[in-house]
């Protein structure tokens, strides 16, 4: 058994929070550059140039790229040969969020009770997804999820017979309804299959996939390619002010599902597509 | 589509000279307020009571910044989704607010209110938060401090870059621009 202390977990989460918010991932910045090459709208081009400049400035001066530093979603892949020492695992993650948002000067964007709406002033609670995996390490991934794009996400049970065409229609309708509200150019995470809860979980996991990498199943990769092309024909463009780059990438994940069901979920990620991992 | 430098507060003439698509650089004072502050404003207006700050002829920026680092005037800042303020905007325009800055399209009631009360919806680039922060010269909380990042702040801005998305004549920049680049008909063909 390898021992990992709760302090190590807390400190790793804390650093990941501000690193994710200051330094936009390379695949996303490259995505802006690629979009700039193909964008037909002059206004769209100007917006993409400004986003690149903003990413460079934020990284250079260690400042948040976007003011909405999100609700903190944490993925923990815990090796089954690890012994967590010195306290409560989930409490350590929440403590790491508290520390990271304070020390990193990130915005506290969480209310404790959804109806009373009092800000917790430390950005907790985060949302934690834990999975047991083989090995003796812990991989932590922080996804600070902004509100504007999350609000435009959607889930629906289709009839099984609606198939690929039904999935595509739902994805396109969701993105069209979001328009400029979701802060395009967006990354689109699509979940297909599973249950009511599973389908939204895999849609969000799809957002984490490096852009440029397709699903390993050829028919799902094909769905991703066709969807990206069709999303970009909607004309929404950067910031919804028109253009040929509405999405930087579409990633889909699937799961087995009930014979009666074809659940589909669309998790929209704005251009502040932050993600950062660390292995202890 | 003109390039316009404007000093706040705005006059009716300023508003009537603007057209959807104009690139505007704002100078002077603007006010930050978003969901929670608007809810309180409307409660006051409903009771015919004064707002904590006189916003007549002023511009409201829908935004909540990150905390400033030592030595900074304000942290990162950019507009939040404007349509969340749709239930409040017509009443705010009727009260006398002359412009709002947000991101993303809005409902018909807001477009109509821009026409009825001579007001403008501006957009700034959502998530352009490090760059926009550098256009702000001072920031001070002037009401509702208990709302934290949602408190009402008075900002002094220099050449703050925005676009006119809905003007006082019913023009809609989102509709106009998207129509130029839309090349899919979802009702026929492959889906």
Interface residues (C-beta under 8 A of the other chain):
Chain A: X40 X41 X43 X44 X47 X50 X51 X53 X54 X57 X58 X61 X63 X64 X65 X66 X67 X68 X69 X105 X106 X107 X108 X109 X117 X119 X121 X146 X147 X148 X151 X165 X168 X169 X172 X173 X176 X179 X180 X181 X182 X183 X230 X233 X234 X235 X236 X237 X239 X240 X241 X242 X243 X244 X270 X271 X272
Chain B: X36 X63 X64 X65 X66 X67 X68 X69 X75 X76 X77 X78 X80 X81 X82 X83 X103 X104 X105 X123 X125 X126 X127 X128 X129 X130 X131 X133 X134 X147 X148 X149 X150 X163 X165 X173 X174 X176 X177 X178 X179 X180 X181 X182 X183 X184 X186 X190 X191
